[in-house]
Amino acid sequence: MIASPSAASPASSKPATSDLFDQSALSTLAQRLVEAARRAGADAADAVAVRGVSQGVEVRDGRVEESERSEGDDVGLRVLVGHRQAVVSTNDVSGDHVAKLAERAVAMARVAPDDKYVGLADPSLLARDFPDLDLLDPNIPPTAELERRACEAEAAALAVKGVTRSGGASASTGIGGMVLVTSTGFHGSYLRSSQSIAMTAISGDGTKMERDYDYTTAPHASDLASPRKRRPQGRRAHGRARQSTQGSRPARCRLCSIPGFPDRWSAISWAR
C-alpha cells in the first residue's frame, strides 16, 4: 500500500499503460473521476480504479486442454450530496464518459434518502505510511512455465499407488491492483500477485471411481508447495475408492426427513 496526499492531475485521454506495475494511469483516472464529481455538484467523492490480469493453463493426460488470459480495468465512483450518496461503476472511461458518469452519480445522490451515517473519513484518521507486505512477485511466468507446472502436478498425482487416471491439472498466475482517491486528500494504492497449482486425481474403475483434489496458492512462486512432496489428493481418492469397494462406504446417501420446511417444494429446492 502506498499513500500520499492527492494533487490535482491533468485530465488525460491516453489509454492505460501496458506496464502492469505502473499504476500512474489508474491514479490519473481515479483523480479525474473525483474532480468530475466535484464539478458536477458533489460535496465529496471517492473513486476506486481496479486493474486485473490473469492467465491460466489446464492440462489432462499431459496435453493442454485450455489456455486462457483475461485482463480489464474497472472503476467505481461514490458521490455525496449532503447526507445522500450514490455509487456507480463502469469499465468504459473513453471520451466524455467520465463526466457523464459523474453527472449521473450526482443526479442519483440528489434523489437518494438521507443517511446521517454516510460520509468520508476524517483526513486526520487516515493512514499515511504502510509497511511493505511483500505481496508482489515481479516475475510473471510465461505460458510454457504454467504448462510445465500443471504437467508436473499431474505426473505427481498419477505416481501415487492406486490412482488410475487424471481429472486434470491447472496452473495460473495473476496480478491485481487498486487505487483509491478521495476528495479529502487521500491517495492510496497497492499491487498483489497470485500464483496457484491444482490437480484432481481419480482412483478406482467403473461405478467405484472416486476423486479428490489438492491445490497450492501463494503470492510468490517460490512459496508454492512442490507437487512431488505434496500428493494428498491421490492418496485420499485411492482411500475412498478402496472403502467403496470394500463396502464400508455406501454408494448412495441415505434419505431422511428434515424438519423445519413448510412444504415439500421448499425441501426439494433446498436439497438441490
JOKA-V127616 format. One record per pair of residues at least 4 apart in sequence whose ideal C-beta (glycine too) atoms are under 6 Angstrom apart, sorted by the first residue. I is the first residue (numbers start at 1). J is the second residue. D is the distance in whole Angstrom. If there is no record, write none. Layout:
i & j & d
I & J & D
I & J & D
//
This chain:
i & j & d
1 & 130 & 4
1 & 188 & 6
1 & 190 & 5
2 & 189 & 5
3 & 128 & 5
3 & 188 & 4
4 & 187 & 5
5 & 185 & 5
6 & 181 & 5
6 & 185 & 6
6 & 187 & 4
9 & 28 & 5
9 & 31 & 4
11 & 32 & 5
12 & 28 & 5
16 & 25 & 4
16 & 73 & 6
17 & 22 & 5
17 & 25 & 5
20 & 53 & 6
20 & 175 & 5
23 & 27 & 6
23 & 177 & 6
23 & 179 & 6
23 & 189 & 5
26 & 49 & 4
26 & 51 & 6
26 & 179 & 4
27 & 179 & 5
29 & 49 & 5
30 & 47 & 4
30 & 49 & 4
30 & 179 & 5
30 & 181 & 4
31 & 181 & 5
32 & 98 & 5
33 & 47 & 4
33 & 77 & 5
34 & 45 & 5
34 & 47 & 5
34 & 181 & 5
34 & 183 & 5
36 & 98 & 5
36 & 99 & 5
36 & 102 & 4
37 & 42 & 4
37 & 45 & 4
37 & 79 & 5
37 & 102 & 4
38 & 42 & 6
40 & 102 & 5
40 & 103 & 5
40 & 106 & 4
41 & 106 & 5
42 & 79 & 4
42 & 81 & 6
42 & 106 & 5
43 & 80 & 5
43 & 81 & 6
44 & 80 & 4
44 & 120 & 5
44 & 183 & 5
45 & 79 & 5
45 & 183 & 5
46 & 78 & 5
46 & 182 & 4
47 & 77 & 5
47 & 181 & 5
48 & 76 & 5
48 & 180 & 5
49 & 75 & 5
49 & 179 & 5
50 & 74 & 5
50 & 178 & 5
51 & 73 & 5
51 & 177 & 5
52 & 176 & 5
53 & 71 & 4
53 & 175 & 5
54 & 70 & 5
54 & 174 & 4
55 & 69 & 4
55 & 173 & 6
56 & 68 & 6
56 & 172 & 4
57 & 67 & 5
57 & 146 & 4
57 & 147 & 5
57 & 150 & 5
57 & 171 & 6
58 & 65 & 5
58 & 66 & 4
58 & 168 & 6
58 & 170 & 4
59 & 64 & 5
59 & 150 & 4
59 & 151 & 6
59 & 169 & 5
60 & 65 & 5
60 & 166 & 6
60 & 168 & 5
62 & 151 & 6
64 & 147 & 6
74 & 91 & 5
76 & 89 & 4
77 & 88 & 5
77 & 105 & 5
78 & 87 & 5
79 & 86 & 6
79 & 105 & 4
79 & 106 & 5
79 & 109 & 5
80 & 85 & 5
81 & 109 & 4
81 & 110 & 5
83 & 114 & 5
83 & 115 & 6
83 & 116 & 6
83 & 118 & 6
84 & 109 & 5
84 & 112 & 4
84 & 114 & 6
85 & 109 & 6
85 & 118 & 5
86 & 105 & 5
86 & 108 & 4
86 & 109 & 4
86 & 112 & 6
88 & 101 & 6
88 & 105 & 5
90 & 101 & 6
92 & 97 & 5
93 & 97 & 5
93 & 98 & 5
96 & 100 & 6
97 & 101 & 6
120 & 182 & 6
120 & 184 & 5
121 & 125 & 5
123 & 184 & 5
123 & 185 & 6
126 & 186 & 5
135 & 192 & 4
135 & 219 & 5
136 & 191 & 5
136 & 193 & 5
137 & 193 & 4
137 & 219 & 6
137 & 220 & 4
137 & 221 & 6
141 & 145 & 4
141 & 146 & 6
141 & 173 & 5
146 & 171 & 4
149 & 171 & 4
149 & 197 & 5
150 & 169 & 4
150 & 170 & 5
150 & 171 & 4
152 & 227 & 5
153 & 169 & 5
153 & 197 & 5
153 & 199 & 4
153 & 227 & 4
154 & 166 & 5
154 & 169 & 4
154 & 199 & 6
156 & 227 & 4
156 & 228 & 5
156 & 231 & 5
157 & 163 & 6
157 & 199 & 5
157 & 201 & 4
157 & 231 & 6
157 & 233 & 6
157 & 234 & 4
158 & 163 & 6
158 & 166 & 6
160 & 231 & 5
160 & 234 & 3
160 & 235 & 6
162 & 203 & 5
162 & 238 & 3
163 & 201 & 5
163 & 203 & 5
163 & 234 & 4
164 & 203 & 6
165 & 202 & 5
167 & 200 & 3
167 & 202 & 5
167 & 211 & 5
168 & 200 & 6
169 & 199 & 4
170 & 198 & 5
171 & 197 & 5
172 & 196 & 5
173 & 195 & 5
174 & 194 & 5
175 & 193 & 5
176 & 192 & 5
177 & 191 & 4
179 & 189 & 4
180 & 188 & 5
181 & 187 & 5
182 & 186 & 4
193 & 219 & 5
195 & 221 & 5
196 & 217 & 4
197 & 216 & 5
198 & 215 & 4
199 & 233 & 6
200 & 211 & 6
200 & 213 & 4
201 & 233 & 5
201 & 234 & 4
201 & 237 & 5
202 & 209 & 6
202 & 211 & 5
203 & 210 & 5
203 & 237 & 4
203 & 238 & 4
203 & 241 & 4
204 & 208 & 4
204 & 209 & 4
204 & 210 & 5
204 & 241 & 3
208 & 241 & 6
208 & 244 & 5
208 & 245 & 5
210 & 237 & 5
210 & 240 & 4
210 & 241 & 4
211 & 237 & 5
212 & 233 & 5
212 & 236 & 4
212 & 237 & 4
213 & 233 & 5
214 & 232 & 5
214 & 233 & 4
216 & 224 & 5
216 & 225 & 4
218 & 223 & 4
218 & 224 & 5
225 & 230 & 5
232 & 236 & 6
243 & 248 & 5
243 & 249 & 4
244 & 249 & 5
261 & 266 & 5
261 & 267 & 4
262 & 266 & 6
//
